[in-house]
Amino acid sequence: MKRKEIGVYVTIALVAGMFGGIAGANIPFQKSNEALIEDFYRTEIATVVSPHSLRKKLTKGESNIVLVDLRSQEEYETAHIITAVNVPAYKNPNESAYSDVERIVNSFTELRAENPGKDIVVYCYSTPCMTGRTIGKMLTEHGIYVKHLGIGWNEWKYDWDMWNHDGETKVNAVEYISSGAEPGTLPEGEHGEACPIGGEFGC
């Protein structure tokens, strides 16, 4: 075989390999249903905090969580989940402040620095509210990772019986709500058991 012919074959092989690699890179990797289900549950467990678990920690005075209310300062000061601090993602009840990235990121950076080793848990208006997810995604882009309360302010205040176990509905929900510019603390004394189910599969 002549030298020129060898060169042509080598060139064709290289071009074919290059196009094959490009085509292969553009074919999306298909995960199995089982892998997708596994990913879903891993993500849920890593991200979502049960309101029962939170209330149990509040009742016992545990302080390994920093709770953050993302609603406007006006709404926060009217009423919020007790112990929560406010990092407003809203300028007022009707106008978001998502574009105020520097302020929001700096606030969470300070919270993380002041509370090493603690989980930061955000909540907004309701379970389907996208604010917590939007801010959470924004923070990941700056190396900050927060968790998400499984319910929002509306469920905490107005649907207490909906997310609590039967034995918890007699607990005075008002004790778990505060108002004003300060986070507030849970009054001393008995507050009932936050979750009657213990062990790995508890609340």
N, CA and C of each residue as an Amber inpcrd file, in Angstrom:
protein
   609
   0.8550000  -1.1850000   0.0000000   0.0000000   0.0000000   0.0000000
   0.8960000   1.2410000   0.0000000   0.5460000   2.1870000  -0.8540000
   1.3570000   3.3840000  -0.9630000   1.1840000   4.2750000   0.2590000
   2.2290000   5.0560000   0.4730000   2.2450000   5.9650000   1.6330000
   1.0680000   6.9390000   1.6010000   0.7340000   7.4070000   0.4070000
  -0.3690000   8.3640000   0.2540000  -1.6920000   7.7300000   0.6470000
  -1.9060000   6.4620000   0.2350000  -3.1540000   5.7540000   0.5480000
  -3.2820000   5.5280000   2.0610000  -2.1630000   5.2070000   2.6870000
  -2.1680000   5.0060000   4.1440000  -2.5840000   6.3010000   4.8380000
  -2.0530000   7.4050000   4.3780000  -2.3990000   8.7000000   4.9510000
  -3.8750000   9.0060000   4.8210000  -4.4500000   8.6460000   3.6500000
  -5.8880000   8.8790000   3.4320000  -6.7010000   8.0430000   4.4110000
  -6.3530000   6.7590000   4.5850000  -7.0920000   5.8820000   5.4980000
  -7.0110000   6.3790000   6.9530000  -5.8230000   6.8290000   7.3390000
  -5.6370000   7.3290000   8.7000000  -6.4870000   8.5730000   8.9270000
  -6.5130000   9.4510000   7.9230000  -7.3150000  10.6800000   8.0240000
  -8.8000000  10.3470000   8.1420000  -9.2650000   9.4160000   7.3170000
 -10.6770000   9.0020000   7.3580000 -11.0170000   8.4100000   8.7240000
 -10.1200000   7.5850000   9.2600000 -10.3670000   6.9620000  10.5680000
 -10.4380000   8.0050000  11.6730000  -9.5460000   8.9940000  11.6060000
  -9.5530000  10.0460000  12.6240000 -10.8310000  10.8760000  12.5680000
 -11.2480000  11.2260000  11.3490000 -12.4800000  12.0250000  11.1830000
 -13.6880000  11.2250000  11.6530000 -13.7370000   9.9520000  11.2830000
 -14.8520000   9.1030000  11.6970000 -14.9030000   8.9740000  13.2150000
 -13.7340000   8.8090000  13.8260000 -13.6830000   8.7080000  15.2890000
 -14.1280000   9.9830000  15.9600000 -13.7460000  11.1270000  15.3840000
 -14.1290000  12.4130000  15.9570000 -15.6420000  12.5890000  15.9010000
 -16.2380000  12.3080000  14.7320000 -17.6900000  12.4590000  14.6070000
 -18.4400000  11.4600000  15.4830000 -17.8790000  10.2590000  15.6050000
 -18.4990000   9.2560000  16.4700000 -18.5000000   9.7010000  17.9220000
 -17.3800000  10.3130000  18.3460000 -17.3010000  10.8110000  19.7210000
 -18.2860000  11.9310000  19.9800000 -18.4180000  12.8370000  19.0060000
 -19.3730000  13.9480000  19.1580000 -20.7940000  13.4220000  19.2300000
 -21.1230000  12.4890000  18.3400000 -22.4790000  11.9210000  18.3230000
 -22.7760000  11.1990000  19.6310000 -21.7640000  10.4460000  20.1470000
 -21.9640000   9.7250000  21.3960000 -22.1640000  10.6490000  22.5740000
 -21.4610000  11.7810000  22.5560000 -21.5790000  12.7350000  23.6580000
 -22.9470000  13.3930000  23.7050000 -23.6190000  13.4460000  22.5470000
 -24.9340000  14.0980000  22.4820000 -26.0940000  13.1570000  22.7400000
 -25.7950000  11.8780000  22.9200000 -26.8580000  10.9200000  23.2360000
 -27.0790000  10.9270000  24.7440000 -28.2670000  11.3410000  25.2090000
 -28.4920000  11.4200000  26.6580000 -28.4460000  10.0450000  27.3240000
 -27.8340000  10.0110000  28.5030000 -27.7550000   8.7680000  29.2560000
 -29.1120000   8.4880000  29.8950000 -29.6670000   7.3410000  29.6170000
 -30.9870000   6.9920000  30.1310000 -30.8470000   6.1820000  31.4190000
 -31.3630000   6.7400000  32.5210000 -31.3510000   6.0030000  33.7800000
 -32.5510000   5.0800000  33.8420000 -32.4020000   3.9900000  34.5630000
 -33.5270000   3.0730000  34.7500000 -34.5360000   3.7000000  35.7060000
 -35.7470000   3.2000000  35.6940000 -36.7680000   3.6850000  36.6300000
 -36.3230000   3.5000000  38.0660000 -35.6600000   2.3790000  38.3320000
 -35.1910000   2.1070000  39.6900000 -34.1640000   3.1520000  40.1260000
 -33.2520000   3.5160000  39.2100000 -32.2290000   4.5170000  39.5360000
 -32.8680000   5.8820000  39.7630000 -33.8750000   6.2170000  38.9670000
 -34.5800000   7.4900000  39.1370000 -35.3050000   7.5380000  40.4790000
 -35.9290000   6.4240000  40.8410000 -36.6220000   6.3570000  42.1350000
 -35.6180000   6.5020000  43.2760000 -34.4830000   5.8300000  43.1480000
 -33.4530000   5.9330000  44.1810000 -32.9570000   7.3760000  44.3090000
 -32.7310000   8.0320000  43.1790000 -32.2900000   9.4360000  43.1870000
 -33.3200000  10.3290000  43.8750000 -34.5940000  10.0900000  43.5810000
 -35.6640000  10.8970000  44.1610000 -35.6400000  10.8170000  45.6820000
 -35.5750000   9.6000000  46.2060000 -35.6130000   9.4420000  47.6650000
 -34.3430000   9.9400000  48.3220000 -33.2060000   9.7470000  47.6930000
 -31.9670000  10.2860000  48.2380000 -32.0360000  11.8130000  48.3260000
 -32.5850000  12.4270000  47.2790000 -32.7070000  13.8840000  47.2460000
 -33.6790000  14.3740000  48.3030000 -34.8240000  13.7090000  48.4230000
 -35.8180000  14.1070000  49.4230000 -35.2410000  14.0390000  50.8410000
 -34.5700000  12.9330000  51.1430000 -34.0160000  12.7480000  52.4880000
 -32.9170000  13.7680000  52.7620000 -32.1170000  14.0880000  51.7480000
 -31.0180000  15.0400000  51.9220000 -31.5120000  16.4730000  52.0440000
 -32.6900000  16.7540000  51.4800000 -33.1370000  18.1430000  51.3400000
 -34.2710000  18.5440000  52.2670000 -35.2610000  17.6740000  52.4290000
 -36.5040000  18.0620000  53.1080000 -36.4570000  17.7460000  54.6000000
 -36.8720000  18.7280000  55.4020000 -36.9550000  18.5610000  56.8580000
 -38.4240000  18.4400000  57.2510000 -38.7520000  17.4030000  57.9820000
 -40.1240000  17.1800000  58.4340000 -40.5350000  18.2370000  59.4550000
 -41.7370000  18.7960000  59.3220000 -42.1980000  19.7440000  60.3350000
 -42.3220000  19.0930000  61.7100000 -42.6130000  17.7760000  61.7410000
 -42.6740000  17.0580000  63.0190000 -41.2990000  17.0540000  63.6840000
 -40.2900000  16.7680000  62.8690000 -38.9230000  16.7500000  63.3860000
 -38.5340000  18.1240000  63.9080000 -38.8970000  19.1680000  63.1680000
 -38.5860000  20.5240000  63.6060000 -39.2910000  20.8460000  64.9220000
 -40.5580000  20.5210000  65.0070000 -41.3080000  20.8410000  66.2230000
 -40.7540000  20.0670000  67.4190000 -40.3120000  18.8450000  67.1730000
 -39.7220000  18.0370000  68.2420000 -38.4480000  18.7050000  68.7590000
 -37.6350000  19.2110000  67.8440000 -36.4070000  19.8870000  68.2400000
 -36.7150000  21.1630000  69.0150000 -37.7280000  21.8970000  68.5680000
 -38.1200000  23.1120000  69.2770000 -38.5840000  22.7780000  70.6910000
 -39.4130000  21.7400000  70.8050000 -39.9460000  21.3350000  72.1000000
 -38.8390000  20.9380000  73.0650000 -37.8320000  20.2410000  72.5500000
 -36.7410000  19.7650000  73.3980000 -35.6360000  20.8040000  73.5720000
 -35.7880000  21.9520000  72.9050000 -34.7750000  22.9950000  73.0300000
 -33.4930000  22.6900000  72.2900000 -33.5430000  21.7650000  71.3350000
 -32.3520000  21.4370000  70.5580000 -32.0440000  22.5890000  69.6050000
 -30.7640000  22.8310000  69.3910000 -30.3940000  24.0000000  68.6060000
 -29.4300000  23.6700000  67.4760000 -29.6560000  22.5370000  66.7970000
 -28.7730000  22.1810000  65.6910000 -29.3550000  22.5800000  64.3370000
 -30.4130000  23.4190000  64.3810000 -31.0370000  23.9170000  63.1530000
 -31.1600000  25.4290000  63.2410000 -30.8520000  26.0920000  62.1280000
 -31.1210000  27.5230000  62.0020000 -32.2770000  27.6470000  61.0140000
 -33.4180000  28.1050000  61.4950000 -34.6110000  28.2130000  60.6700000
 -34.6700000  29.6100000  60.0560000 -34.9030000  29.6780000  58.7400000
 -34.8990000  30.9600000  58.0370000 -36.2240000  31.1780000  57.3080000
 -36.8850000  32.2780000  57.6500000 -38.1200000  32.7090000  56.9970000
 -37.7510000  33.6030000  55.8180000 -38.1850000  33.2270000  54.6190000
 -37.8240000  33.9590000  53.4110000 -38.8590000  35.0010000  52.9920000
 -39.9270000  35.1140000  53.7490000 -40.9550000  36.0940000  53.3880000
 -40.4540000  37.5160000  53.6540000 -41.2470000  38.4900000  53.2730000
 -40.8390000  39.8820000  53.4660000 -40.6870000  40.2050000  54.9510000
 -39.9210000  41.2470000  55.2500000 -39.7290000  41.6640000  56.6350000
 -41.0730000  42.0120000  57.2790000 -41.9300000  42.6480000  56.5220000
 -43.2620000  43.0260000  57.0300000 -44.0450000  41.8020000  57.4810000
 -44.0640000  40.7720000  56.6480000 -44.8030000  39.5540000  56.9860000
 -44.1460000  38.8300000  58.1560000 -42.8230000  38.7670000  58.1430000
 -42.0860000  38.1180000  59.2300000 -42.4240000  38.7670000  60.5670000
 -42.4010000  40.0840000  60.6200000 -42.6440000  40.7790000  61.8820000
 -44.0910000  40.6570000  62.3390000 -45.0010000  40.4390000  61.4000000
 -46.3980000  40.2100000  61.7740000 -46.5220000  38.8850000  62.5140000
 -45.8970000  37.8390000  61.9770000 -45.8890000  36.5250000  62.6370000
 -44.9750000  35.5850000  61.8750000 -44.2830000  34.6980000  62.6140000
 -43.3870000  33.7270000  62.0020000 -43.2490000  32.5110000  62.9100000
 -42.6690000  31.4490000  62.3750000 -42.4080000  30.2660000  63.1940000
 -41.3850000  30.6550000  64.2530000 -41.6650000  30.2820000  65.4740000
 -40.7990000  30.6850000  66.5790000 -39.3640000  30.2070000  66.3520000
 -38.4120000  31.0070000  66.6930000 -36.9500000  30.8520000  66.5630000
 -36.4250000  31.1880000  65.1640000 -37.3140000  31.3840000  64.1740000
 -36.8480000  31.6610000  62.8100000 -36.2650000  33.0700000  62.6960000
 -35.1960000  33.1730000  61.9160000 -34.6480000  34.4790000  61.5660000
 -35.1610000  34.8380000  60.1750000 -35.0220000  36.0860000  59.8000000
 -35.5740000  36.5470000  58.5310000 -34.4720000  36.9610000  57.5570000
 -34.4620000  36.3220000  56.3870000 -33.6640000  36.7840000  55.2510000
 -34.6590000  36.9920000  54.1260000 -35.1660000  38.2010000  53.9690000
 -36.2650000  38.4360000  53.0210000 -35.8860000  38.1890000  51.5580000
 -36.6670000  37.3440000  50.9090000 -36.5520000  37.1630000  49.4660000
 -37.6410000  37.9780000  48.7730000 -38.3390000  38.7920000  49.5920000
 -39.3990000  39.6770000  49.0800000 -39.1980000  41.0730000  49.6440000
 -39.3420000  42.0870000  48.7800000 -39.2590000  43.4790000  49.2160000
 -40.4940000  43.8440000  50.0200000 -41.6330000  43.2960000  49.6100000
 -42.9150000  43.4730000  50.2870000 -43.7440000  42.2490000  49.9320000
 -44.9500000  42.0950000  50.4910000 -45.7240000  40.8770000  50.2250000
 -46.0000000  40.5880000  48.7510000 -45.8740000  41.5880000  47.8790000
 -46.2310000  41.3850000  46.4750000 -45.0700000  41.4770000  45.4980000
 -43.8610000  41.7450000  45.9970000 -42.7360000  41.9550000  45.0890000
 -41.5050000  41.1890000  45.5650000 -41.0370000  40.2790000  44.7150000
 -39.8800000  39.4670000  45.0980000 -38.5960000  40.2860000  45.0410000
 -37.5700000  39.7850000  45.7240000 -36.2450000  40.4120000  45.7180000
 -35.2110000  39.3870000  45.2550000 -35.6180000  38.4780000  44.3530000
 -34.7100000  37.4340000  43.8770000 -33.4460000  38.0250000  43.2520000
 -33.5590000  39.2000000  42.6720000 -32.4130000  39.8080000  41.9960000
 -31.3700000  40.3610000  42.9770000 -31.7330000  40.4400000  44.2430000
 -30.8220000  40.9730000  45.2610000 -29.8890000  39.8620000  45.7480000
 -29.1630000  39.2820000  44.8010000 -28.3550000  38.0880000  45.0670000
 -27.2740000  38.3450000  46.1150000 -26.5640000  39.4400000  45.9810000
 -25.4410000  39.7090000  46.8890000 -25.9030000  39.7760000  48.3460000
 -26.9920000  40.5000000  48.5990000 -27.4930000  40.6190000  49.9780000
 -27.8980000  39.2510000  50.5290000 -28.6350000  38.5000000  49.7260000
 -29.1290000  37.1980000  50.1810000 -27.9630000  36.2440000  50.4370000
 -27.0220000  36.1640000  49.4940000 -25.8700000  35.2690000  49.6530000
 -25.0380000  35.6830000  50.8630000 -24.8050000  36.9770000  51.0330000
 -24.0300000  37.4540000  52.1870000 -24.7160000  37.1170000  53.5040000
 -26.0420000  37.2420000  53.5360000 -26.7880000  36.9160000  54.7600000
 -26.6220000  35.4520000  55.1300000 -26.7130000  34.5650000  54.1410000
 -26.5670000  33.1360000  54.4120000 -25.1140000  32.7740000  54.7240000
 -24.1780000  33.4800000  54.1200000 -22.7630000  33.2550000  54.4350000
 -22.5040000  33.5810000  55.9030000 -23.0680000  34.6790000  56.3750000
 -22.9220000  35.0680000  57.7840000 -23.5950000  34.0650000  58.7030000
 -24.7900000  33.6220000  58.3290000 -25.4930000  32.6310000  59.1460000
 -24.6730000  31.3570000  59.2890000 -24.0950000  30.9270000  58.1860000
 -23.2910000  29.7050000  58.2030000 -22.0530000  29.8950000  59.0800000
 -21.4180000  31.0630000  58.9670000 -20.2090000  31.3310000  59.7670000
 -20.5300000  31.4050000  61.2580000 -21.6930000  31.9570000  61.6000000
 -22.0980000  32.1050000  63.0000000 -22.6270000  30.8130000  63.5970000
 -22.9870000  29.8500000  62.7360000 -23.5990000  28.6000000  63.2170000
 -22.9260000  27.3820000  62.5940000 -21.6250000  27.1950000  62.8410000
 -20.9220000  26.0580000  62.2320000 -21.5160000  24.7200000  62.6680000
 -21.6580000  23.8330000  61.7030000 -22.1560000  22.4950000  62.0050000
 -23.6680000  22.3800000  62.0710000 -24.3700000  23.5010000  61.9800000
 -25.8330000  23.4580000  62.0530000 -26.4370000  23.4280000  60.6490000
 -27.5910000  22.7610000  60.5290000 -28.3320000  22.7700000  59.2720000
 -29.1090000  24.0780000  59.1630000 -29.0480000  24.7010000  58.0130000
 -29.8720000  25.8770000  57.7490000 -31.0870000  25.4040000  56.9740000
 -32.2740000  25.7030000  57.4990000 -33.5270000  25.2290000  56.9200000
 -34.3870000  26.4300000  56.5490000 -34.7880000  26.5000000  55.2870000
 -35.5860000  27.6370000  54.8240000 -37.0600000  27.2600000  54.6830000
 -37.9110000  28.2700000  54.8150000 -39.3340000  28.0870000  54.4920000
 -39.8770000  29.3810000  53.9210000 -40.9720000  29.2530000  53.1720000
 -41.6010000  30.4550000  52.6310000 -43.1040000  30.3960000  52.9000000
 -43.9250000  30.6530000  51.8930000 -45.3560000  30.8220000  52.1320000
 -46.1270000  29.5110000  52.3320000 -45.8450000  28.5260000  51.4920000
 -46.6320000  27.2940000  51.5430000 -45.8360000  26.1510000  50.9380000
 -46.3770000  24.9530000  51.0300000 -45.6890000  23.7810000  50.4840000
 -45.3320000  23.9370000  49.0090000 -46.2610000  24.3920000  48.1470000
 -45.9020000  24.5120000  46.7260000 -45.1380000  25.7830000  46.3700000
 -44.9220000  26.6770000  47.3270000 -44.2150000  27.9320000  47.0500000
 -42.8110000  27.6370000  46.5100000 -42.4270000  28.3120000  45.4350000
 -41.1360000  28.0610000  44.7990000 -40.0050000  28.9230000  45.3640000
 -40.3120000  29.8260000  46.2860000 -39.2880000  30.7320000  46.8010000
 -38.1230000  29.9810000  47.4400000 -38.4300000  29.0270000  48.3160000
 -37.3720000  28.2660000  48.9720000 -36.4990000  27.5270000  47.9740000
 -37.1220000  26.9750000  46.9410000 -36.3790000  26.2490000  45.9180000
 -35.5070000  27.2060000  45.0960000 -36.0830000  28.3660000  44.7660000
 -35.3400000  29.3580000  43.9790000 -34.1260000  29.8710000  44.7420000
 -34.3390000  30.2160000  46.0090000 -33.2230000  30.7170000  46.8260000
 -32.2230000  29.5950000  47.0930000 -32.7190000  28.3820000  47.3420000
 -31.8300000  27.2450000  47.5620000 -30.9120000  27.0050000  46.3730000
 -31.4720000  27.0640000  45.1670000 -30.6650000  26.8830000  43.9490000
 -29.6440000  28.0120000  43.8250000 -30.0840000  29.2460000  44.0810000
 -29.1770000  30.3920000  44.0300000 -27.9890000  30.1800000  44.9740000
 -28.2590000  29.7050000  46.1620000 -27.2060000  29.5240000  47.1580000
 -26.2190000  28.4250000  46.7560000 -26.7190000  27.3590000  46.1180000
 -25.7960000  26.2950000  45.6850000 -24.7690000  26.8290000  44.6930000
 -25.1730000  27.8300000  43.9140000 -24.2540000  28.4210000  42.9330000
 -23.1460000  29.2150000  43.6110000 -23.2880000  29.4310000  44.9300000
 -22.2720000  30.1430000  45.7030000 -21.6940000  29.2510000  46.8060000
 -21.8770000  27.9330000  46.6500000 -21.2840000  26.9790000  47.5870000
 -21.9720000  26.8970000  48.9380000 -23.2340000  27.3330000  49.0000000
 -23.9910000  27.2790000  50.2510000 -25.1580000  26.3120000  50.0510000
 -25.3180000  25.3750000  50.9740000 -26.3410000  24.3460000  50.8290000
 -27.2990000  24.3950000  52.0150000 -28.5710000  24.6090000  51.7190000
 -29.5890000  24.6980000  52.7610000 -30.6260000  23.6030000  52.5570000
 -31.3400000  23.3130000  53.6270000 -32.4330000  22.3460000  53.5500000
 -33.7610000  23.0950000  53.4460000 -34.8230000  22.3370000  53.2540000
 -36.1230000  22.9130000  52.9350000 -37.1790000  22.3400000  53.8870000
 -37.8660000  23.1970000  54.6240000 -38.9320000  22.7100000  55.5000000
 -40.0580000  22.1400000  54.6460000 -40.5750000  20.9930000  55.0470000
 -41.5720000  20.2970000  54.2410000 -42.9050000  21.0110000  54.0880000
 -43.1500000  22.0360000  54.8990000 -44.3510000  22.8420000  54.7680000
 -43.9490000  24.3140000  54.8000000 -44.9180000  25.1890000  54.5560000
 -44.6410000  26.6180000  54.6160000 -45.3700000  27.2770000  55.7800000
 -45.2730000  28.5960000  55.8230000 -45.9030000  29.3640000  56.8930000
 -47.4080000  29.1080000  56.9650000 -48.0900000  29.0730000  55.8320000
 -49.5500000  28.9030000  55.8290000 -49.9700000  27.5990000  56.4860000
 -49.2520000  26.5140000  56.1770000 -49.5890000  25.2280000  56.8020000
 -49.2670000  25.2370000  58.2870000 -48.1560000  25.8910000  58.6350000
 -47.7690000  25.9410000  60.0560000 -48.8290000  26.6760000  60.8720000
 -49.3190000  27.7860000  60.3590000 -50.2620000  28.5930000  61.1250000
 -51.7230000  28.1530000  60.9610000 -52.1260000  27.8840000  59.7070000
 -53.5510000  27.6810000  59.4370000 -53.9700000  26.2260000  59.3090000
 -53.0290000  25.3100000  59.0640000 -53.3820000  23.9060000  58.8700000
 -52.6440000  22.9950000  59.8370000 -52.5150000  23.4380000  61.0690000
 -51.7910000  22.6860000  62.0990000 -52.2840000  21.2470000  62.1880000
 -53.5980000  21.0640000  62.1870000 -54.1560000  19.7130000  62.3130000
 -53.8920000  18.8630000  61.0680000 -53.7090000  19.5150000  59.9400000
 -53.5230000  18.7860000  58.6890000 -52.1960000  18.0200000  58.6710000
 -51.1240000  18.6200000  59.1970000 -49.8240000  17.9450000  59.1080000
 -49.3880000  17.2950000  60.4120000 -50.1110000  17.5100000  61.4940000
 -49.7760000  16.8760000  62.7680000 -50.4790000  15.5270000  62.9110000
 -49.9070000  14.6660000  63.7330000 -50.5680000  13.4010000  64.0590000
 -51.7560000  13.6910000  64.9650000 -52.6650000  12.7390000  65.0500000
 -53.8660000  12.9280000  65.8720000 -53.5350000  13.3610000  67.2890000
 -52.5240000  12.7450000  67.8560000 -52.1640000  13.0640000  69.2370000
 -51.5640000  14.4440000  69.4040000 -51.1900000  15.0840000  68.3190000
 -50.5530000  16.3960000  68.3920000 -51.5300000  17.5550000  68.2120000
 -52.7280000  17.2490000  67.7560000 -53.6470000  18.3350000  67.4380000
 -54.0980000  19.1120000  68.6650000 -53.9270000  18.5380000  69.8570000
 -54.3340000  19.2400000  71.0790000 -53.2410000  20.1770000  71.5870000
 -52.0660000  20.0960000  70.9820000 -50.9760000  20.9810000  71.3720000
 -51.3260000  22.4000000  70.9360000 -50.9990000  23.3610000  71.7710000
 -51.3300000  24.7460000  71.4750000 -50.3900000  25.3000000  70.3990000
 -50.9030000  25.4180000  69.1860000 -50.0820000  25.8660000  68.0590000
 -49.5600000  27.2830000  68.2550000 -50.2800000  28.0890000  69.0010000
 -49.8880000  29.4880000  69.2110000 -48.5170000  29.5830000  69.8820000
 -48.1620000  28.5830000  70.6970000 -46.8620000  28.5920000  71.3690000
 -45.7040000  28.5190000  70.3780000 -45.9790000  28.0430000  69.1760000
 -44.9370000  27.8490000  68.1780000 -44.9190000  28.9650000  67.1300000
 -45.5380000  30.0840000  67.4740000 -45.5780000  31.2540000  66.5980000
 -45.0940000  32.4640000  67.3880000 -44.3080000  33.3060000  66.7320000
 -43.8070000  34.5180000  67.3650000 -44.0680000  35.7000000  66.4420000
 -43.9550000  36.8980000  66.9690000 -44.1160000  38.0970000  66.1490000
 -43.0530000  39.1140000  66.5460000 -42.8720000  40.1230000  65.7190000
 -41.8550000  41.1320000  65.9800000 -40.5780000  40.8660000  65.2060000
 -39.5880000  41.7030000  65.4180000 -38.3330000  41.6240000  64.6680000
 -37.3970000  40.5390000  65.1800000 -37.6430000  40.0130000  66.3910000
 -36.7760000  38.9900000  66.9780000 -37.3280000  37.5870000  66.7180000
 -36.4450000  36.5730000  66.6730000 -36.8880000  35.1960000  66.4090000
 -37.8760000  34.6470000  67.4300000 -37.6620000  34.9910000  68.7130000
 -38.5220000  34.4650000  69.7660000 -38.0320000  33.1210000  70.2690000
 -38.4790000  32.7580000  71.4700000 -38.1240000  31.4700000  72.0540000
 -39.3750000  30.7850000  72.5690000 -39.3280000  29.4750000  72.6000000
 -40.4620000  28.6990000  73.0830000 -40.5700000  28.8510000  74.5950000
 -41.7670000  29.1160000  75.1120000 -41.9220000  29.2550000  76.5680000
 -41.4880000  27.9900000  77.2910000 -40.9620000  28.1420000  78.4940000
 -40.5550000  26.9810000  79.2800000 -41.7850000  26.2240000  79.7470000
 -41.6040000  24.9310000  79.9550000 -42.7180000  24.1150000  80.4390000
 -43.0340000  22.9860000  79.4800000 -44.1120000  22.2810000  79.7450000
 -44.5150000  21.1380000  78.9440000 -45.2150000  21.6010000  77.6690000
 -44.8280000  20.9810000  76.5440000 -45.4460000  21.3240000  75.2660000
 -45.9760000  20.1000000  74.5340000 -45.9340000  18.9650000  75.1650000
 -46.4220000  17.7650000  74.4960000 -45.3350000  17.1120000  73.6780000
 -45.5170000  15.8510000  73.3500000 -44.5440000  15.1120000  72.5470000
 -44.7510000  15.4760000  71.0720000 -43.6790000  15.8710000  70.4320000
 -43.7870000  16.3440000  69.0520000 -44.0610000  15.2190000  68.0620000
 -43.6690000  14.0260000  68.3740000 -43.9060000  12.9170000  67.4580000
 -43.9180000  11.6120000  68.2490000 -45.0590000  10.9060000  68.2820000
 -45.1510000   9.6950000  69.0900000 -44.4340000   8.4990000  68.4860000
 -43.9820000   8.6040000  67.2430000 -43.3310000   7.4880000  66.5840000
 -41.8350000   7.6750000  66.6520000 -41.1390000   6.7340000  67.2880000
 -39.6900000   6.8620000  67.4150000 -38.9620000   5.9910000  66.4270000
 -37.6510000   5.9170000  66.5780000 -36.8570000   5.0310000  65.7420000
 -36.5650000   5.5970000  64.3780000 -35.9950000   4.7320000  63.5300000
 -35.5600000   5.1280000  62.1960000 -36.6890000   5.6730000  61.3420000
 -37.9070000   5.1270000  61.5340000 -39.0150000   5.5230000  60.6760000
 -39.9530000   6.4970000  61.3690000 -39.4450000   7.1790000  62.3790000
 -40.2570000   8.1790000  63.0720000 -40.3770000   9.4590000  62.2780000
 -40.9330000  10.4880000  62.9280000 -41.2370000  11.7260000  62.2520000
 -40.0290000  12.5990000  62.0390000
